[in-house]
Amino acid sequence: MTLIGTAEIRAAVATLAIAALFAASPARAQSQAAAQESPASASQSAAVPGASASPTAKKTLRQEVRALVTKYEPERLKRDLEFKKASALFPDFCHHWEQDLHERETNNLAKLKFNLKDGFKTATYTAYGKVAACESHQSKDGYSIGKLTYEEFIYYLAGKSEDEARHASPRAISDIRTTEIFRWDNGKWFY
């Protein structure tokens, strides 16, 4: 029964889209305008070839119908509503992600593993910059996608002892711009 109901809704939407396109078609508008023109203005527009033609490329009727059906299809409408909610919540998600990165960096510093190299105790750890970009987009099919960008640094520590190395100024040995993509599903952002 649900399948029949969905098919009926799609057929009704397609019928309405075709009717709307026919009512708004350029040929019909031109014929109605020509019928309402005075004979003097009709002769002037006939003298200028292509005067009523649009400078932009016109879509075929089939392309316009597909665009309208896609736009008003029940699944697409559902995805459009989801995108509004998802895009409103993505900045909070980005802020939470930034906090998680800071906690990860703190954890990395707490669990440093030192090696002996040329008489010095050395270690590396990963640190993270602030979130530089936080954008939500909608795919061509209407799915919600989130994109988050931040810097990821690898730092090097060295000292005569582990304690001296921990308190030494870290030296950056790598800087990577990281972009992560997230999807919206079941009412929340997934990673």
Disulfide bonds with the S-S distance in Angstrom:
Cys94-Cys134 1.94
